[in-house]
Each structure stands twice: as structure tokens, then as C-alpha cells.
Amino acid sequence: MSRVLVCYGSSEGHTAMIARRIGDILADIGHDPLVISTKHPPPDIDLRRYDGVMVAASVHRGRHQQHTVSFVRRHVDRFNAIPSAFVSVSLTAAVDRHDSQHTADEYVQTFLTETGWEPTRTHIVGGALKYRQYGRLLGFIMRRLASSVGLSTDTSRDHEYTDWTALEAFTREFAGFIEQEPTSPSSG
Ligand SMILES: Cc1cc2nc3c(=O)[nH]c(=O)nc-3n(C[C@H](O)[C@H](O)[C@H](O)COP(=O)(O)O)c2cc1C
């Protein structure tokens, strides 16, 4: 059994749900996950207790949450010393076009450059359109953006573009990788 820290940055709640799902999958296969928000991380968190770490964060206006960037920077030595995975959530990732996939990859690269983190695995995941949460102006902007890339413009409900099967496969593969790695209790 490995102890895995699952950290997330989420503005409208979808990535929080993704992080909880990752935690559930890890627990199902016998690991011991702790899911935390990078906005309010436990002050006494000791990264040396964990054999692996997964970070999930969503993109807003081209960037992942600043508090997630700061959290990863703070712990980057430890993150680079143990098996680690980054899950980037964006609407761009949901668009099946070459230029969109390229942009989604660029979001990841920017995050990694900003933090100095070199995760063992990365995964891009389609996010959600939460029309019911947006105010009028943001709803209007998001609807136009969605229309331009072929996503739903039906503002009467929310829309989810997350491939949960792929996320589960990614999480399971990464969990298997942690098991194979010798633990390094004190580095970083
Ligand atoms: C104000 C706003 C700005 C966004 N900007 C981007 C963006 O620049 N690129 C992108 O791919 N998705 C963008 N999105 C889509 C979010 O990444 C997507 O809704 C995601 O599911 C949000 O996850 P969260 O609920 O965990 O914050 C934006 C969403 C909002 C509401």
C-alpha cells in the first residue's frame, strides 16, 4: 500500500470532483490517498510521508490556479524525488482539433516551467461548462467561446467533457508505477 497525496486547484468545482475521483480509484486499488486543495492546504502537511503525488488543476484565461503553482513550487524538490503526475483540466483539451490539443499541451508546459516540476506522468483532461454557475456576462462569454470550438451552447444546463474512463486508466497506470518504485522517505 502506498500513501499518495492528491492535490487540486479548482475554481468552479469540476477539478475538485476529478481529484476526489482519483482518490476513490486509488483507495479502491488498496492505496492510501489524501485529497487536499492547494488553496487551503493543511499547514502541517509533511510531504515526506507520501510515496507519490498527483496534482490536478484547471485552466482559466490560459493559466492554472496561482495557488497550485505556489504549492508545487514550495514542494518541488520532494515532487521531483518521488513518482508524480500532473492532470491538467481545460475546455481546450476537450476539443478534438490538432491546434487545441497543442494549446492544451502548452498550458501544461507553462505550468511545469513556472514550477520547475518534472512529473513522471502528465495527462490532459476535458473540463466542464458550468453555465448554471456563471453570471450573465460570463455565461455570454463562455457560450461564444464554446460555439467557436463546437462545444455546447445550451445554457439551460451544465456540460461535462471529462473522459472518466481515460482518467481511471491513467490513475491506475500511475498507481502501478508508484508500486514499482523504491520509496525515498527523506529526500526533498
Ligand atoms: C472564466 C473562465 C476562463 C476559462 N479559461 C479557459 C482557458 O483559457 N482555456 C481553456 O481551455 N479553458 C478555460 N476555461 C474552462 C475551464 O478550464 C473548465 O471550465 C474547467 O472545467 C474548470 O475547472 P474547475 O471547475 O475545476 O475550475 C475557463 C473557464 C472559465 C469559467
PDBQT file of the ligand as one rigid body, heavy atoms in Angstrom, charges set to zero:
ROOT
HETATM    1  C1  LIG A 201     -13.530  32.390 -16.595  1.00  0.00    +0.000 C 
HETATM    2  C2  LIG A 201     -13.081  31.114 -17.256  1.00  0.00    +0.000 A 
HETATM    3  C3  LIG A 201     -11.953  31.120 -18.049  1.00  0.00    +0.000 A 
HETATM    4  C4  LIG A 201     -11.526  29.933 -18.684  1.00  0.00    +0.000 A 
HETATM    5  N1  LIG A 201     -10.422  29.972 -19.463  1.00  0.00    +0.000 NA
HETATM    6  C5  LIG A 201     -10.060  28.848 -20.123  1.00  0.00    +0.000 A 
HETATM    7  C6  LIG A 201      -8.931  28.877 -20.983  1.00  0.00    +0.000 A 
HETATM    8  O1  LIG A 201      -8.214  29.874 -21.116  1.00  0.00    +0.000 OA
HETATM    9  N2  LIG A 201      -8.634  27.731 -21.655  1.00  0.00    +0.000 N 
HETATM   10  C7  LIG A 201      -9.373  26.592 -21.535  1.00  0.00    +0.000 A 
HETATM   11  O2  LIG A 201      -9.072  25.602 -22.171  1.00  0.00    +0.000 OA
HETATM   12  N3  LIG A 201     -10.422  26.525 -20.682  1.00  0.00    +0.000 NA
HETATM   13  C8  LIG A 201     -10.780  27.629 -19.986  1.00  0.00    +0.000 A 
HETATM   14  N4  LIG A 201     -11.850  27.587 -19.139  1.00  0.00    +0.000 N 
HETATM   15  C9  LIG A 201     -12.567  26.308 -18.946  1.00  0.00    +0.000 C 
HETATM   16  C10 LIG A 201     -12.172  25.635 -17.631  1.00  0.00    +0.000 C 
HETATM   17  O3  LIG A 201     -10.844  25.141 -17.672  1.00  0.00    +0.000 OA
HETATM   18  C11 LIG A 201     -13.149  24.485 -17.370  1.00  0.00    +0.000 C 
HETATM   19  O4  LIG A 201     -14.432  25.045 -17.200  1.00  0.00    +0.000 OA
HETATM   20  C12 LIG A 201     -12.791  23.633 -16.192  1.00  0.00    +0.000 C 
HETATM   21  O5  LIG A 201     -13.690  22.550 -16.123  1.00  0.00    +0.000 OA
HETATM   22  C13 LIG A 201     -12.813  24.415 -14.887  1.00  0.00    +0.000 C 
HETATM   23  O6  LIG A 201     -12.488  23.536 -13.835  1.00  0.00    +0.000 OA
HETATM   24  P1  LIG A 201     -12.814  23.898 -12.311  1.00  0.00    +0.000 P 
HETATM   25  O7  LIG A 201     -14.310  23.831 -12.163  1.00  0.00    +0.000 OA
HETATM   26  O8  LIG A 201     -12.119  22.872 -11.519  1.00  0.00    +0.000 OA
HETATM   27  O9  LIG A 201     -12.267  25.268 -12.073  1.00  0.00    +0.000 OA
HETATM   28  C14 LIG A 201     -12.280  28.747 -18.496  1.00  0.00    +0.000 A 
HETATM   29  C15 LIG A 201     -13.420  28.755 -17.686  1.00  0.00    +0.000 A 
HETATM   30  C16 LIG A 201     -13.815  29.926 -17.069  1.00  0.00    +0.000 A 
HETATM   31  C17 LIG A 201     -15.051  29.901 -16.215  1.00  0.00    +0.000 C 
ENDROOT
TORSDOF 0
